[in-house]
């Protein structure tokens, strides 16, 4: 890792199962998975999702507002999204009830 490298990894890459049976949640299936991201102020957020089946993706701010929403994505790199003055953001991955997917999620920030 270089001292002057602009890229900072904030999540992953990590594999996530979506749509698995889980009796602890309403509806018994975990169709929506949320991943919190700790980000720094005034940077640009990038998110890469690779999945075996199409997933819906939402990038959200810590105040609950959505930055971006994409339906039915299998291999996509999203960004840049400004972090502005937020300390955390999040990625929400979802599938339709009855569907299953295994997604690999990676997120990083870069200085402006």
N, CA, C and O of each residue as an XYZ file, in Angstrom:
448
protein
N       0.849     -1.176      0.000
C       0.000      0.000      0.000
C       0.891      1.234      0.000
O       1.772      1.379      0.848
N       0.659      2.092     -0.931
C       1.450      3.302     -1.090
C       0.985      4.388     -0.123
O      -0.190      4.465      0.235
N       1.916      5.204      0.280
C       1.595      6.306      1.182
C       0.661      7.316      0.514
O      -0.146      7.957      1.186
N       0.771      7.455     -0.799
C      -0.029      8.445     -1.516
C      -1.192      7.824     -2.290
O      -1.779      8.478     -3.152
N      -1.521      6.593     -1.996
C      -2.634      5.941     -2.675
C      -3.935      6.636     -2.296
O      -4.163      6.933     -1.124
N      -4.782      6.893     -3.278
C      -6.020      7.619     -3.046
C      -7.176      6.694     -2.658
O      -8.164      7.161     -2.091
N      -7.075      5.399     -2.950
C      -8.175      4.468     -2.718
C      -8.114      3.886     -1.301
O      -7.067      3.416     -0.857
N      -9.277      3.926     -0.587
C      -9.392      3.360      0.749
C     -10.547      2.364      0.753
O     -11.691      2.732      0.485
N     -10.249      1.114      1.053
C     -11.264      0.060      1.078
C     -12.143      0.237      2.309
O     -11.631      0.323      3.425
N     -13.476      0.292      2.118
C     -14.388      0.426      3.255
C     -15.220     -0.835      3.474
O     -15.836     -0.984      4.529
N     -15.251     -1.749      2.493
C     -15.950     -3.021      2.666
C     -15.482     -4.019      1.620
O     -15.340     -3.693      0.441
N     -15.249     -5.239      2.077
C     -15.041     -6.373      1.188
C     -13.729     -6.406      0.450
O     -12.763     -5.756      0.851
N     -13.694     -7.151     -0.611
C     -14.812     -7.882     -1.214
C     -15.260     -9.053     -0.339
O     -14.442     -9.809      0.186
N     -16.573     -9.179     -0.198
C     -17.148    -10.220      0.636
C     -18.399    -10.786     -0.021
O     -19.168    -10.053     -0.643
N     -18.597    -12.087      0.117
C     -19.752    -12.770     -0.460
C     -20.931    -12.694      0.512
O     -20.774    -12.893      1.717
N     -22.114    -12.402     -0.036
C     -23.327    -12.238      0.766
C     -24.435    -13.086      0.146
O     -24.661    -13.029     -1.063
N     -25.131    -13.878      0.980
C     -26.283    -14.663      0.515
C     -27.556    -13.865      0.744
O     -27.788    -13.334      1.831
N     -28.370    -13.789     -0.287
C     -29.623    -13.035     -0.218
C     -30.762    -13.988     -0.587
O     -30.645    -14.752     -1.546
N     -31.854    -13.947      0.164
C     -33.009    -14.782     -0.117
C     -32.973    -16.123      0.587
O     -33.770    -17.004      0.264
N     -32.068    -16.304      1.543
C     -31.953    -17.559      2.291
C     -33.076    -17.674      3.325
O     -33.591    -16.666      3.810
N     -33.440    -18.893      3.652
C     -34.438    -19.156      4.686
C     -33.885    -18.737      6.044
O     -32.773    -19.117      6.411
N     -34.671    -17.949      6.795
C     -34.271    -17.499      8.128
C     -35.536    -17.323      8.970
O     -36.257    -16.340      8.801
N     -35.810    -18.265      9.875
C     -37.045    -18.169     10.664
C     -37.056    -16.999     11.644
O     -38.095    -16.719     12.243
N     -35.938    -16.316     11.823
C     -35.878    -15.197     12.764
C     -36.405    -13.890     12.182
O     -36.586    -12.927     12.926
N     -36.654    -13.827     10.887
C     -37.120    -12.578     10.265
C     -38.566    -12.733      9.800
O     -39.050    -13.848      9.606
N     -39.247    -11.602      9.624
C     -40.612    -11.623      9.109
C     -40.616    -12.214      7.706
O     -39.770    -11.866      6.882
N     -41.548    -13.090      7.434
C     -41.663    -13.698      6.120
C     -40.749    -14.905      5.947
O     -40.836    -15.591      4.928
N     -39.887    -15.178      6.901
C     -39.002    -16.348      6.952
C     -37.910    -16.399      5.890
O     -37.207    -17.403      5.785
N     -37.754    -15.348      5.110
C     -36.684    -15.307      4.112
C     -35.978    -13.959      4.201
O     -36.631    -12.921      4.313
N     -34.662    -13.969      4.152
C     -33.863    -12.748      4.221
C     -33.688    -12.214      2.793
O     -32.653    -12.425      2.161
N     -34.731    -11.511      2.295
C     -34.725    -10.993      0.926
C     -34.005     -9.662      0.796
O     -33.662     -9.254     -0.314
N     -33.771     -8.985      1.897
C     -33.087     -7.696      1.890
C     -31.924     -7.756      2.876
O     -32.091     -8.150      4.030
N     -30.743     -7.359      2.400
C     -29.553     -7.340      3.243
C     -29.000     -5.921      3.236
O     -28.802     -5.335      2.171
N     -28.750     -5.368      4.418
C     -28.178     -4.028      4.513
C     -26.730     -4.135      4.991
O     -26.405     -4.930      5.874
N     -25.877     -3.323      4.391
C     -24.458     -3.308      4.729
C     -24.068     -1.870      5.055
O     -24.033     -1.026      4.160
N     -23.774     -1.575      6.330
C     -23.335     -0.219      6.685
C     -21.887      0.014      6.268
O     -21.058     -0.893      6.343
N     -21.591      1.228      5.832
C     -20.242      1.597      5.404
C     -19.791      2.821      6.198
O     -20.486      3.836      6.231
N     -18.641      2.722      6.827
C     -18.053      3.868      7.522
C     -17.217      4.647      6.516
O     -16.232      4.135      5.984
N     -17.618      5.890      6.260
C     -16.930      6.710      5.267
C     -16.420      7.997      5.912
O     -16.867      8.391      6.989
N     -15.486      8.634      5.240
C     -14.958      9.916      5.701
C     -15.612     11.043      4.915
O     -16.149     10.826      3.829
N     -15.562     12.225      5.461
C     -16.171     13.399      4.831
C     -15.442     13.755      3.538
O     -14.241     13.528      3.398
N     -16.198     14.318      2.603
C     -15.683     14.884      1.353
C     -14.837     13.912      0.539
O     -13.761     14.262      0.054
N     -15.332     12.699      0.399
C     -14.684     11.722     -0.471
C     -15.710     11.210     -1.470
O     -16.882     11.584     -1.419
N     -15.261     10.354     -2.376
C     -16.146      9.777     -3.381
C     -16.265      8.280     -3.111
O     -15.255      7.591     -2.971
N     -17.500      7.775     -3.039
C     -17.762      6.369     -2.757
C     -18.014      5.615     -4.056
O     -18.742      6.087     -4.929
N     -17.406      4.440     -4.176
C     -17.613      3.539     -5.303
C     -18.073      2.197     -4.745
O     -17.611      1.769     -3.687
N     -18.986      1.530     -5.457
C     -19.507      0.233     -5.035
C     -19.492     -0.704     -6.234
O     -19.923     -0.337     -7.327
N     -18.991     -1.923     -6.019
C     -18.989     -2.939     -7.074
C     -19.758     -4.148     -6.571
O     -19.479     -4.662     -5.488
N     -20.738     -4.607     -7.369
C     -21.553     -5.766     -7.016
C     -21.495     -6.756     -8.170
O     -21.736     -6.403     -9.325
N     -21.170     -8.007     -7.838
C     -21.204     -9.102     -8.800
C     -22.077    -10.184     -8.196
O     -21.873    -10.583     -7.049
N     -23.060    -10.667     -8.968
C     -24.022    -11.613     -8.427
C     -24.321    -12.714     -9.433
O     -24.214    -12.509    -10.642
N     -24.702    -13.901     -8.917
C     -25.070    -15.001     -9.802
C     -26.485    -14.842    -10.350
O     -26.790    -15.366    -11.422
N     -27.349    -14.134     -9.639
C     -28.702    -13.805    -10.091
C     -28.923    -12.313     -9.908
O     -28.269    -11.700     -9.065
N     -29.828    -11.709    -10.677
C     -30.039    -10.262    -10.567
C     -30.491     -9.831     -9.168
O     -31.329    -10.477     -8.539
N     -29.907     -8.714     -8.700
C     -30.264     -8.131     -7.407
C     -30.596     -6.655     -7.600
O     -30.123     -6.014     -8.538
N     -31.417     -6.131     -6.697
C     -31.705     -4.701     -6.660
C     -30.719     -4.063     -5.689
O     -30.424     -4.629     -4.636
N     -30.208     -2.882     -6.042
C     -29.171     -2.228     -5.255
C     -29.610     -0.807     -4.922
O     -30.094     -0.078     -5.788
N     -29.435     -0.425     -3.666
C     -29.695      0.943     -3.226
C     -28.461      1.429     -2.478
O     -27.940      0.729     -1.609
N     -27.999      2.617     -2.812
C     -26.950      3.293     -2.058
C     -27.664      4.368     -1.247
O     -28.397      5.186     -1.803
N     -27.448      4.367      0.084
C     -28.193      5.287      0.960
C     -27.246      6.060      1.869
O     -26.130      5.627      2.154
N     -27.727      7.215      2.313
C     -26.997      8.034      3.280
C     -27.437      7.670      4.694
O     -28.427      6.962      4.878
N     -26.702      8.153      5.688
C     -27.041      7.834      7.074
C     -28.325      8.513      7.546
O     -28.864      8.143      8.589
N     -28.820      9.492      6.802
C     -30.081     10.138      7.185
C     -31.294      9.433      6.569
O     -32.424      9.896      6.726
N     -31.068      8.317      5.870
C     -32.156      7.527      5.309
C     -32.509      7.851      3.873
O     -33.356      7.178      3.286
N     -31.888      8.856      3.294
C     -32.193      9.202      1.912
C     -31.392      8.334      0.942
O     -30.252      7.965      1.222
N     -31.988      8.022     -0.173
C     -31.335      7.187     -1.182
C     -30.511      8.061     -2.125
O     -30.962      9.115     -2.573
N     -29.318      7.611     -2.410
C     -28.456      8.298     -3.366
C     -28.737      7.772     -4.767
O     -28.769      8.533     -5.734
N     -28.945      6.438     -4.868
C     -29.135      5.797     -6.158
C     -29.855      4.472     -5.966
O     -29.726      3.831     -4.923
N     -30.619      4.063     -6.984
C     -31.324      2.785     -6.960
C     -31.220      2.144     -8.340
O     -31.494      2.797     -9.347
N     -30.829      0.880     -8.395
C     -30.746      0.137     -9.661
C     -31.441     -1.205     -9.476
O     -31.255     -1.873     -8.459
N     -32.240     -1.595    -10.462
C     -32.940     -2.874    -10.435
C     -32.213     -3.903    -11.289
O     -31.599     -3.568    -12.302
N     -32.291     -5.162    -10.862
C     -31.873     -6.333    -11.637
C     -30.462     -6.210    -12.205
O     -30.268     -6.230    -13.421
N     -29.495     -6.085    -11.325
C     -28.088     -5.962    -11.731
C     -27.332     -7.240    -11.372
O     -27.525     -7.806    -10.296
N     -26.463     -7.689    -12.293
C     -25.645     -8.877    -12.032
C     -24.164     -8.539    -11.882
O     -23.463     -9.180    -11.099
N     -23.684     -7.552    -12.612
C     -22.277     -7.177    -12.561
C     -22.190     -5.689    -12.865
O     -22.310     -5.271    -14.016
N     -21.982     -4.893    -11.818
C     -22.026     -3.446    -12.003
C     -21.067     -2.755    -11.032
O     -20.894     -3.183     -9.891
N     -20.458     -1.690    -11.512
C     -19.671     -0.804    -10.654
C     -20.380      0.543    -10.650
O     -20.624      1.135    -11.702
N     -20.704      1.018     -9.454
C     -21.477      2.244     -9.298
C     -20.635      3.319     -8.648
O     -19.792      3.024     -7.801
N     -20.852      4.551     -9.033
C     -20.137      5.664     -8.419
C     -19.529      6.539     -9.477
O     -19.571      6.208    -10.662
N     -18.986      7.610     -9.083
C     -18.732      8.054     -7.710
C     -19.939      8.762     -7.094
O     -20.697      9.455     -7.773
N     -20.089      8.561     -5.781
C     -21.112      9.231     -5.000
C     -20.413     10.059     -3.936
O     -19.602      9.514     -3.186
N     -20.694     11.358     -3.839
C     -20.026     12.176     -2.819
C     -20.511     11.808     -1.418
O     -21.711     11.649     -1.190
N     -19.575     11.675     -0.485
C     -19.940     11.371      0.902
C     -20.341     12.628      1.657
O     -20.950     12.552      2.724
N     -19.998     13.785      1.101
C     -20.317     15.082      1.685
C     -19.880     15.121      3.146
O     -18.703     14.903      3.433
N     -20.791     15.393      4.072
C     -20.436     15.466      5.490
C     -20.974     14.276      6.279
O     -21.167     14.363      7.492
N     -21.215     13.168      5.586
C     -21.756     11.972      6.238
C     -20.633     11.104      6.796
O     -19.575     10.968      6.183
N     -20.880     10.517      7.973
C     -19.929      9.603      8.597
C     -20.187      8.159      8.191
O     -19.295      7.316      8.285
N     -21.398      7.874      7.743
C     -21.716      6.523      7.316
C     -22.708      6.577      6.159
O     -23.520      7.495      6.036
N     -22.606      5.563      5.327
C     -23.541      5.364      4.231
C     -23.851      3.876      4.230
O     -23.354      3.149      5.089
N     -24.643      3.417      3.310
C     -24.977      2.002      3.302
C     -25.339      1.501      1.932
O     -25.696      2.267      1.036
N     -25.238      0.187      1.787
C     -25.650     -0.502      0.568
C     -26.755     -1.465      0.969
O     -26.617     -2.210      1.939
N     -27.844     -1.447      0.226
C     -28.959     -2.351      0.464
C     -29.105     -3.228     -0.770
O     -29.270     -2.727     -1.882
N     -29.043     -4.546     -0.568
C     -29.194     -5.512     -1.650
C     -30.478     -6.285     -1.421
O     -30.768     -6.692     -0.297
N     -31.249     -6.491     -2.482
C     -32.509     -7.197     -2.329
C     -32.858     -8.039     -3.528
O     -32.422     -7.773     -4.648
N     -33.657     -9.068     -3.273
C     -34.209     -9.920     -4.336
C     -35.701    -10.048     -4.097
O     -36.185     -9.830     -2.986
N     -36.422    -10.402     -5.139
C     -37.861    -10.612     -5.036
C     -38.123    -11.865     -4.201
O     -37.320    -12.797     -4.214
N     -39.232    -11.891     -3.481
C     -39.573    -13.031     -2.630
C     -39.555    -14.327     -3.451
O     -40.167    -14.409     -4.516
N     -38.848    -15.327     -2.939
C     -38.733    -16.615     -3.621
C     -37.449    -16.759     -4.420
O     -37.072    -17.873     -4.783
N     -36.769    -15.650     -4.701
C     -35.504    -15.701     -5.429
C     -34.346    -15.816     -4.448
O     -34.472    -15.469     -3.274
N     -33.214    -16.310     -4.951
C     -31.990    -16.398     -4.162
C     -30.844    -15.866     -4.998
O     -30.858    -15.961     -6.225
N     -29.859    -15.311     -4.329
C     -28.674    -14.812     -5.027
C     -27.488    -14.851     -4.061
O     -27.642    -14.720     -2.847
N     -26.316    -15.033     -4.635
C     -25.068    -14.889     -3.901
C     -24.313    -13.760     -4.571
O     -23.916    -13.864     -5.732
N     -24.119    -12.681     -3.832
C     -23.492    -11.485     -4.389
C     -22.158    -11.231     -3.706
O     -21.990    -11.505     -2.518
N     -21.216    -10.706     -4.472
C     -19.951    -10.251     -3.925
C     -19.981     -8.737     -3.938
O     -20.171     -8.110     -4.980
N     -19.788     -8.157     -2.755
C     -19.875     -6.714     -2.598
C     -18.510     -6.158     -2.217
O     -17.822     -6.699     -1.351
N     -18.129     -5.066     -2.880
C     -16.899     -4.360     -2.576
C     -17.200     -2.874     -2.606
O     -17.898     -2.402     -3.503
N     -16.684     -2.130     -1.637
C     -16.894     -0.680     -1.588
C     -15.597     -0.005     -1.189
O     -14.858     -0.505     -0.341
N     -15.326      1.143     -1.812
C     -14.133      1.909     -1.486
C     -14.392      3.380     -1.707
O     -15.326      3.766     -2.409
N     -13.541      4.203     -1.090
C     -13.634      5.640     -1.280
C     -12.316      6.130     -1.869
O     -11.265      5.508     -1.713
N     -12.412      7.256     -2.544
C     -11.239      7.930     -3.088
C     -11.342      9.407     -2.754
O     -12.432      9.973     -2.677
N     -10.199     10.006     -2.560
C     -10.175     11.457     -2.331
C     -10.581     12.169     -3.600
O     -10.352     11.677     -4.705
N     -11.182     13.324     -3.434
C     -11.610     14.121     -4.600
C     -10.414     14.655     -5.338
O     -10.568     15.347     -6.344
